[in-house]
């Protein structure tokens, strides 16, 4: 090879090196831009692959140092008259498989070696998080011989990029509701999963939170999704309609005071009895087993400031309060199978509201406790189901708007945070779906609230 060819080859290599260097700089600049402006895109394009490299590179050492390995041979042997126990020279490392990117981070599966159990991996979750440089790792045994890992790239309760509220715009007109329509995604849980109000799994909910805790924002986010589906929404707002009046175009009925609430709940009890007779006639255990052409629309009753139904200021109000609370309790007992669901919200709930509140609480399997000002409300909301969650609820600070302790499937309870949902978003969703408002026998759509 002549000097001329060597020089030409050198020039070509320099040009290739410069081009690769420019591409590398552009790649770094793109990553810096995405990390600030498009964190989800950065995660899928950059962050996940760095995490994958760290996980693969450190897995063997991590399992060795955390005693997560197994032995292919017994660890004991006989030396003369002594039984000696040692460490295997070639331990069997459990397999790390199915590493997949997710919006909140990643998921992976550990395939256990014979003789291993999940508990050591659950205990080593913090070691994994420190080794891989992530916010947290959750380990759970969902099936035999496998441990599922949930890797959180950031705090799900603080990183807004990890929240993905489903669209609230109405789709094609659907004449009949299906069970999935009763699920509303309202935020993120601390384990990275979506926070969902599932009225099929838990038909009735109690939501407590002080002023500015995020209670109304949470409810509005759920209502905006239910509004886009063939569901009847009914409101009870004994503060003159100040809180729920903005939902009026999409409500099938709205009560502004205790007397109206008593009448409205009475009509709903009558509707429940009508549905009960319909199910009995067609040998159905719930409305979802009825033929589609006979299936009534689900009804979600939203009560703002539950205490206003129970507190009695005069003798004249006693009868209305008794009728309202009695009918509310009947709906809690009968409504789940009949497609009538309760969302009861309040700033304070305590035993001072009367003995009926404890009976009603027993029907409310779903619980959400945001920031509250008194321990009694936290205990009333969570104490009967999860006593250990009461202390966690009282640790929620004034700055933690939208953060709550909530009941959660097999976890028992979990911390969660709702999405940011503005009044403009709610108005847009309500007016876009007002034509979907079902008519329920005996209920009159709301008129404008009375002017004082």
C-alpha positions in Angstrom: 0.0 0.0 0.0 1.5 3.3 -1.1 1.7 6.5 1.0 -0.9 8.1 -1.1 -3.4 5.4 -0.3 -2.6 5.5 3.4 -3.1 9.3 3.3 -6.5 8.9 1.6 -7.5 6.2 4.0 -6.5 8.5 6.9 -8.5 11.4 5.5 -11.6 9.1 5.1 -11.2 7.9 8.7 -11.0 11.5 9.9 -14.1 12.5 8.0 -16.0 9.4 9.4 -14.8 10.3 12.9 -15.9 13.9 12.6 -19.3 12.7 11.3 -19.7 10.3 14.1 -18.6 13.0 16.6 -21.2 15.4 15.2 -23.9 12.7 15.4 -22.9 11.9 19.0 -23.1 15.6 19.9 -26.5 15.9 18.3 -27.6 12.8 20.1 -26.5 14.3 23.4 -28.3 17.6 22.6 -31.5 15.8 21.7 -31.3 13.9 24.9 -30.8 17.1 26.9 -33.8 18.7 25.2 -36.1 15.7 25.7 -35.1 15.3 29.3 -36.5 18.8 30.0 -39.3 19.1 27.5 -40.4 15.6 26.8 -39.5 13.4 29.8 -41.6 10.4 28.6 -39.9 10.4 25.2 -36.5 10.8 26.9 -37.3 7.8 29.0 -38.2 5.5 26.1 -35.4 6.7 23.9 -32.6 7.1 26.4 -33.3 6.4 30.1 -34.7 2.9 29.8 -31.7 1.7 27.8 -29.2 3.1 30.3 -31.3 1.3 33.0 -31.3 -1.9 31.0 -27.5 -1.8 30.7 -27.1 -1.2 34.5 -29.5 -4.0 35.3 -27.7 -6.5 33.1 -24.2 -5.4 34.2 -24.9 -5.5 38.0 -27.4 -8.4 38.3 -24.9 -11.1 39.1 -23.0 -9.1 41.7 -26.3 -7.8 43.2 -27.6 -11.3 43.8 -24.3 -12.5 45.3 -24.0 -9.6 47.7 -27.7 -9.7 48.7 -27.7 -13.5 49.2 -30.2 -14.0 46.4 -28.4 -16.9 44.8 -29.0 -20.7 45.1 -26.6 -23.7 45.2 -26.7 -26.5 42.7 -25.3 -28.8 45.3 -25.9 -29.1 49.1 -24.1 -26.4 51.2 -23.1 -28.9 53.9 -20.6 -31.7 53.9 -19.1 -34.2 56.4 -15.5 -33.7 57.5 -14.6 -36.6 59.9 -17.1 -36.4 62.7 -18.1 -32.8 61.8 -20.8 -31.4 59.5 -19.3 -28.4 57.7 -21.4 -25.7 56.1 -19.9 -23.5 53.4 -20.7 -21.2 50.5 -20.9 -22.6 47.0 -18.1 -21.8 44.7 -20.4 -21.6 41.7 -23.8 -20.3 42.9 -26.8 -20.5 40.7 -28.0 -16.9 39.8 -31.8 -16.5 39.3 -32.7 -15.3 35.8 -33.7 -11.7 35.2 -36.1 -11.8 32.2 -38.8 -9.8 30.5 -37.4 -6.3 31.1 -39.9 -4.0 29.5 -40.2 -0.2 29.4 -43.2 1.4 30.9 -44.3 5.1 31.3 -43.6 5.0 35.0 -40.3 3.1 34.6 -39.9 -0.6 33.8 -41.1 -4.0 34.7 -39.1 -7.2 35.0 -39.5 -10.8 36.1 -37.2 -12.9 38.2 -37.2 -16.6 37.5 -36.4 -18.3 40.8 -34.0 -21.2 41.2 -35.3 -24.5 42.8 -35.5 -24.0 46.5 -35.8 -20.2 46.4 -38.8 -18.2 47.9 -39.9 -14.7 47.0 -39.4 -13.0 50.4 -35.6 -12.4 50.1 -36.2 -10.6 46.8 -39.0 -8.5 48.4 -36.6 -7.6 51.3 -33.8 -6.7 48.8 -36.0 -4.1 46.8 -34.1 -1.2 48.4 -30.8 -2.7 47.4 -32.0 -3.0 43.8 -33.1 0.6 43.8 -29.8 1.9 45.0 -27.8 -0.3 42.6 -29.8 0.7 39.6 -30.2 4.4 40.5 -34.0 4.6 40.4 -36.6 6.0 42.8 -37.9 2.7 44.0 -38.3 -1.0 43.2 -41.5 -2.9 44.2 -41.3 -6.7 44.3 -44.3 -8.9 44.5 -44.9 -12.7 44.1 -47.9 -13.0 41.8 -47.3 -16.6 40.7 -45.3 -19.7 41.6 -41.6 -19.5 40.8 -41.7 -15.9 39.7 -41.1 -12.5 41.3 -42.5 -9.5 39.5 -40.4 -6.3 39.8 -41.9 -2.8 39.2 -39.1 -0.3 38.7 -40.1 3.4 39.3 -37.9 5.9 37.5 -39.3 8.8 39.6 -41.8 9.5 42.4 -45.2 8.8 40.8 -46.8 11.2 43.2 -44.5 14.1 42.3 -43.6 13.6 38.6 -46.4 15.0 36.4 -45.0 13.3 33.3 -46.0 9.9 34.8 -49.7 10.9 34.8 -51.8 10.1 31.8 -55.4 10.9 32.2 -57.6 9.2 29.6 -59.4 11.4 27.2 -62.7 12.7 28.4 -64.1 13.6 25.0 -67.2 11.6 24.1 -66.7 8.9 21.5 -69.3 7.2 19.3 -72.7 7.1 20.9 -73.1 3.9 22.9 -76.7 3.2 23.9 -76.1 0.7 26.7 -73.5 0.9 29.4 -71.0 -1.9 30.1 -69.2 -2.6 33.4 -66.0 -1.1 32.2 -67.8 2.3 31.9 -67.8 2.5 35.7 -64.0 2.7 35.9 -62.4 6.2 36.1 -58.7 6.8 36.0 -57.9 9.7 38.3 -54.2 9.7 39.0 -51.2 7.6 39.9 -50.4 5.3 42.9 -47.1 5.2 44.6 -46.4 1.8 43.1 -46.5 3.3 39.6 -50.0 1.8 38.7 -52.9 4.0 37.6 -55.2 5.1 40.3 -58.7 4.0 39.3 -62.1 4.4 40.8 -63.6 1.1 40.0 -67.3 1.0 40.9 -67.7 -2.6 40.0 -65.0 -3.8 42.4 -66.0 -1.3 45.1 -69.5 0.1 44.4 -69.6 2.9 47.0 -66.9 5.4 48.1 -66.2 7.7 51.0 -63.9 10.6 50.2 -62.7 13.0 53.0 -60.5 16.0 52.7 -60.1 19.5 54.1 -60.6 22.6 52.0 -57.9 22.9 49.3 -56.9 19.3 49.8 -57.8 18.4 46.2 -61.0 16.6 47.0 -63.1 18.5 44.4 -60.4 18.2 41.7 -60.3 14.4 42.3 -64.1 14.1 42.0 -64.2 16.3 38.9 -61.6 14.2 37.1 -63.7 11.1 37.7 -67.0 12.9 36.7 -65.5 14.1 33.4 -64.8 10.5 32.4 -68.2 9.1 33.6 -69.9 12.0 31.7 -68.6 10.7 28.4 -70.4 7.4 29.0 -74.1 6.3 29.1 -74.2 6.9 32.9 -76.7 9.0 34.9 -75.1 11.4 37.3 -77.0 12.7 40.3 -75.8 15.5 42.6 -76.7 16.4 46.2 -75.1 19.7 47.3 -76.6 21.1 50.5 -74.5 24.2 50.3 -76.9 25.8 47.8 -75.3 24.1 44.8 -72.1 26.0 45.1 -69.9 23.0 44.4 -71.9 20.9 42.0 -73.8 23.6 40.0 -71.0 23.5 37.3 -72.0 19.9 36.6 -75.7 20.8 36.2 -75.8 20.5 32.3 -74.8 16.8 32.6 -76.7 15.9 35.8 -80.0 13.9 35.7 -81.0 15.6 38.9 -79.5 18.0 41.5 -80.6 18.8 45.1 -79.7 22.1 46.6 -80.8 21.5 50.2 -81.7 18.8 52.7 -85.4 18.7 51.8 -84.7 18.3 48.1 -82.1 15.7 48.9 -84.6 13.7 50.9 -87.1 13.7 48.0 -84.4 12.9 45.5 -83.1 10.0 47.5 -86.6 8.7 47.9 -87.1 8.7 44.2 -83.8 6.8 43.8 -85.0 4.2 46.3 -88.2 3.8 44.2 -86.0 3.4 41.1 -84.0 0.7 43.0 -87.1 -1.2 43.8 -88.2 -1.0 40.1 -84.9 -2.4 39.0 -85.1 -5.1 41.7 -88.5 -6.2 40.3 -87.0 -6.2 36.7 -84.1 -8.4 37.8 -86.4 -10.7 39.6 -88.7 -11.0 36.6 -85.7 -12.0 34.3 -83.9 -14.1 37.0 -80.9 -11.8 37.0 -78.7 -11.2 40.0 -77.7 -7.7 38.8 -78.5 -5.3 36.0 -75.5 -6.5 34.0 -77.2 -9.9 33.5 -80.2 -8.3 32.0 -80.6 -8.2 28.2 -79.1 -5.0 26.7 -82.5 -3.7 25.5 -83.8 -3.9 29.1 -80.7 -2.8 31.0 -81.2 0.6 32.8 -78.4 3.2 32.9 -76.1 3.1 35.9 -76.6 5.9 38.4 -73.8 7.6 40.3 -75.0 9.7 43.2 -72.4 12.4 44.2 -73.0 13.9 47.6 -70.9 17.0 48.5 -70.5 17.7 52.2 -72.1 14.6 53.7 -72.3 16.2 57.2 -74.9 18.6 55.9 -77.4 15.7 55.6 -76.9 14.6 59.2 -76.6 17.9 61.2 -79.9 19.2 62.5 -80.3 22.8 63.5 -84.1 22.8 64.2 -87.0 20.4 64.8 -88.4 21.1 61.3 -85.2 19.8 59.7 -85.3 16.5 61.7 -87.8 14.8 59.5 -86.0 15.7 56.3 -82.6 14.6 57.7 -84.1 11.3 58.9 -85.6 10.6 55.5 -82.5 11.6 53.6 -80.1 9.5 55.7 -82.4 6.5 55.8 -82.8 6.5 52.0 -79.1 7.0 51.6 -78.4 3.9 53.8 -80.9 1.9 51.8 -79.2 2.8 48.6 -75.9 1.7 50.1 -77.4 -1.6 51.0 -79.3 -2.3 47.8 -77.6 -0.2 45.1 -74.5 -2.2 44.1 -76.3 -4.9 42.2 -78.9 -2.5 40.8 -76.4 -0.1 39.2 -76.8 2.7 41.8 -73.5 3.8 43.3 -72.6 6.4 46.0 -69.7 8.8 46.0 -69.9 10.5 49.4 -67.5 13.4 50.1 -67.0 15.7 53.1 -64.5 17.8 55.0 -65.2 16.0 58.2 -66.9 12.8 59.1 -67.2 11.7 62.7 -69.3 9.8 65.2 -70.9 13.0 66.3 -73.0 12.9 63.2 -75.1 10.2 64.8 -75.3 6.4 64.9 -76.5 6.3 61.3 -73.1 7.3 60.0 -71.4 4.1 61.2 -74.0 2.0 59.5 -73.6 3.9 56.3 -69.8 3.7 56.5 -70.0 -0.1 56.7 -71.5 -0.1 53.1 -68.7 2.1 51.7 -65.9 -0.3 50.7 -63.9 2.4 48.8 -62.1 4.9 51.0 -60.1 8.0 50.1 -58.6 10.2 52.8 -56.8 13.4 51.7 -55.4 16.0 54.0 -57.7 16.3 57.0 -57.5 18.6 60.1 -58.6 16.2 62.8 -57.6 12.6 63.6 -61.2 11.6 64.1 -62.0 12.0 60.3 -58.9 10.0 59.3 -59.9 7.3 61.8 -63.5 7.3 60.6 -62.4 7.0 57.0 -59.8 4.3 57.2 -59.6 3.0 60.8 -62.2 0.2 60.5 -60.6 -1.3 57.4 -56.9 -0.4 57.7 -55.9 0.9 61.2 -52.3 1.2 60.2 -53.3 3.7 57.4 -54.6 6.3 59.8 -51.1 7.4 60.8 -50.1 7.6 57.2 -53.1 9.8 56.4 -52.2 12.3 59.2 -48.7 12.7 57.7 -50.1 14.3 54.5 -49.1 18.0 54.6 -50.8 21.1 53.4 -48.5 21.3 50.4 -49.4 17.8 49.3 -52.5 18.8 47.4 -54.1 15.8 45.7 -52.2 13.2 47.8 -54.4 10.7 49.5 -54.4 7.3 51.3 -56.8 5.0 49.5 -57.9 1.4 49.5 -56.2 -0.7 46.8 -57.0 -4.3 45.8 -54.5 -6.8 47.2 -52.2 -4.0 48.6 -54.8 -3.1 51.3 -54.0 0.6 51.2 -51.6 2.7 49.2 -50.6 6.4 48.7 -51.8 8.0 45.6 -52.1 11.4 43.9 -54.8 12.7 41.6 -54.2 14.5 38.3 -54.5 18.2 37.9 -57.9 18.9 36.5 -58.9 22.5 36.1 -62.4 24.1 36.1 -62.0 24.9 32.4 -61.4 21.2 31.7 -64.5 20.3 33.6 -66.7 22.8 31.9 -65.5 21.6 28.5 -66.2 18.0 29.4 -69.6 18.8 30.8 -70.8 20.8 27.8 -69.4 18.3 25.3 -71.4 15.5 26.9 -74.6 17.2 28.0 -76.6 15.4 25.2 -75.7 12.1 26.8 -77.6 12.8 30.0 -80.0 9.8 30.6 -83.5 10.3 31.8 -84.3 8.4 35.0 -88.0 7.9 36.0 -89.0 10.3 38.8 -86.0 12.5 38.4 -86.1 16.1 37.0 -83.0 17.6 35.4 -81.7 20.5 37.4 -82.8 24.1 36.9 -80.6 27.1 37.7 -79.8 27.3 41.5 -81.9 29.7 43.5 -80.6 33.2 44.0 -80.4 34.3 47.6 
